[in-house]
Amino acid sequence: VRGKLTVVVVGAMHIPRLDAFSKSDPYAVLLVERSAAPGDGLQEPFGRTDTKKNDHSPTWNESFAIETMASAETNLVVAILDDDKGDDDMVGKVSIPLAEHPLGQETDKWYNMDTAGTRMHGMALFGERKT
């Protein structure tokens, strides 16, 4: 099914302190991943939130959209990173299968990240494209 995926990254909580002398400066990156196994396929980035300075429970409320194909092998991946002067540190990520979301129905929930205790709040809507 081809359609428009709209995602609102609402916020996160319990972001761990990754820097020795300051709090984390988190931002989120959104990707569509297509493969039979998570982490093995084509990743298409389509959004990045603003960086929230010194914030362990950031609120973004930022919306992103992409035209994409949804199948059993398609996942929405949201990764949270810590903005640093050099290389940014990975805080955590979550992979959400698009097949689990009913077409045309908004999903609004908290997702557990792969980092213990870190959670991400997001809303998603996948609508079929009418041709």
Steps between C-alpha positions, in 0.01 A plus 500: 500500500640838403403797711598797710652437842463793738689488829497744791794464736340628820781446750710262704581433862774345711777590256823385667788736567765413241733797547734530799442870568151578370155359439411345165410714199253263331350502154305235309556364149226318305561232238294256298669160494411232245633147553415153626705556818531830695835665444574311175317706242478827317456793735345820367536800737213747488513717809710647779370693798666804651762441769378562856792625710558353848171309505434147625126518421476700176177612335519547124146484355648495149322347202653319200352326195622270226344314206595136550407140442366304799545126513579234760868595455459877552588662834499853631827547690537786748850552640585749774852637500700731726631801307874536570777716356663190345310183421146485637423221748215255444256521792262232373262402225171327439385312191123508439351266237260694275295183444387515866326834447151500345480697178350844556498477881720723715724330754596701810722320750820480699765264361778335700838570344775237491676692781373395844247748635500738203157557342384691193151646447379514145193510281481341156242482222543298182244573232460314172572708195198527271592465131 
